[in-house]
Amino acid sequence: MGNDIAKDFIADLIEVIEVINVDKNIIVEAILLKMKDFEDAIQVSAAKNNKIRIIVTRNKQDFHDIALEVYTPEELVSMFS
């Protein structure tokens, strides 16, 4: 049942967001960022390569000095409330 709920949620979500590709160039740039968390570095690299200005994360402390705006989900929601 949980799997069906997750699939339904993702199906609804992709109607309102765009999923971007991660390619070799993004991975190479992520390596060069030398961030503590490699997955975070991939997000930063992908964002910069796709002209995305904002990252939403529950872990803001790992996203310092990246030249992007960083918000928690709660902060982002409060901006539109």
N, C-alpha and C positions, 0 to 999 in steps of 0.2 A: 504494500500500500504506500509506503514512504517513497518508493521509487516512482510510482505514478504521480504522486504529488510533486516531486522534484521535476519530473518531465513536464508536467503541466505548467509549473512555475517558469521553467526555462522557455517553453514555447510562448508564454505570454511576454516574458522579458525581451525576447529577441524581436518582438513586434515594435518595441519602443527604443531599443538601443542598437548600435552597430557593433558587430564583432570584427575586430581588426586582425590582420595577419601578423604573425611573428615569423620573420625570415632570418636568414644568415646575417644580414647587416645589423638587424636589431640585436641579435645575440652577441655579435662582436662588439657593438657599442656598449652593451650591458656589461660585458667583461671589462671593458676599459673604464667604466664608471667606478669600479672597485668599491661598490657598496657592500655592506656587511651581509645583506640577504640578496642572493642572486635573483630570486624571483621578483623582488622589489626592483632591482636594477632593470630587469626585462620590462616591467611595467613603465618605468621612467623612460627607457629608451623607446619603447613603442609609442608612448604618449608624445614624446618630442618629435618623433618621425611622422606622426599623424596630426601634428599641430593641435594636440589636445593640451589644454592649459590647466586642467584640474585632475587630481587623483583623489579618490575616495577610499579610505582605508580605516580599519580599526586600530592601526598601529602607526600613528603619525610620527612617533619618535625616530623611526628608521628612515624617514623621508626629509632629512634636513639638507640644506644647501643644494637643492636640485633645480631651482629656478622655475618651479611649478607651484601652483596653489594646492595645498593639501588639506582635506577636510575629513572629519569622521562622518559616518552616515548620519548621525544625529545632527551634527552641525549643518550638513547639506540640507536635510529636511527642514531644519529651523529657518533656513534662508528663504524657503518657499511657504512658510506657514503664516 
